[in-house]
Amino acid sequence: MKTALLLLLTALGLSAGTLTVTAVDNTRGGNLRFLENGTEIRTFVGVILGNYNGGPSQAMFCVDLFTAIDLSTYTSEPGPPRNANELRVAYLYVNYLAGVSSVALGQAMQLAIWDIIHDNGDGVNAGSIRRSSNTSTTVVNAWTNYLSVSAGRTSTAASIYVNFSGTTPAQALIGTFQPPAMPGVPEPASFALVGFALISLGLYRRKRF
């Protein structure tokens, strides 16, 4: 819930900003068919464009396939990668985004990110994120390559943007590095607020573009 997020940020001495998702990048992404938990779906896969606190437009990718996001403005708190899979995804983003110059490469990087986040990068034929018979071979080959070059690699030079719309958690995105706010030392009572906020956060399914 947004209330829980705001309690958490207040307890840590942080203030949330805003992230505006402005468009999808049709030069580095497009509708694609692939398997989600064994069912073939068709949805936009690739680069999303947005800005944080009205700053420059940046290329971003979805971090969690199963949480909703749309073209809108969200309460947002950027921070460092939170686990090993996000550190690996950050390595891909930092080192290979510049080479994403086509629809197929944008789709492949997004699929690799979902594969890493949800399936620990177990490949195109396993897990909850898999190729279907209708997934482009060019995309599949690039997806496989992104998994290969990121194996065992990490980076902290990108940010994970944790987003909320009203009281609803929105899709977390990976984007350019945003220096974190410097928190003060919480009062003892603040730790209870942190626990309450963390318990209260929930997940919602991703909306298709």
C-alpha positions, 0 to 999 in steps of 0.5 A: 500500500502507498501508506505503507511505503510512505511510512517506510520512507519516513521511517528511513528519513527518505522522500519519494520522487515521481517517475513518469512512464512516457512511452514505449520505444518502438525502435527497440521493442514491440509486441512478441509472443512467448510462454508465460507459465506455459501459456503463450501470450502476446505483449509489448517486450522491450525498452520503456521510456520514462523520466525521474523527477522531470529529468532527462528521458531514459531507457528503462526495462521492466524488472517484474513481469507479473506486476502492472504498469502503464503510461502514467506518473508514479510515486517512485523511490530509486535504490541499488539492486536488492539481490543477486539477480538484480545485480546481474540485470544491472550488469546487463543494463549498464554494459549492453544497453548501448548496443540495443539498436533494434526491435529484436535486441530490445525484446531479447534484453527484456526477456533475458531480464525477466528470465534472470529475475524470475527463473535465475537465468535458466534459459529459453526452454525452462522456467516460467519465462520461455520461448514459444514456437512463435518467438523469433529465432533472432530474439531467442539467439540474442536472449541466449547471448545476454544470459551467457555474457551476464552469468556471474557478473554484477553491477551497482551502477544502475538503479531499481525504481520501486513505484506506486500508483495511489495505493497500488504497487506498480512495476519496478523498473531498472534505469540509470543510476540515481544517487540515493537520498542520505537517510538520517538515523531513525528513532527507535519507534521508526523501526516498528513503522518499517516492519509494518510497511514491509508486511503491508506491501503487496503485488499486482499483475502487470498490465499489457501495453 
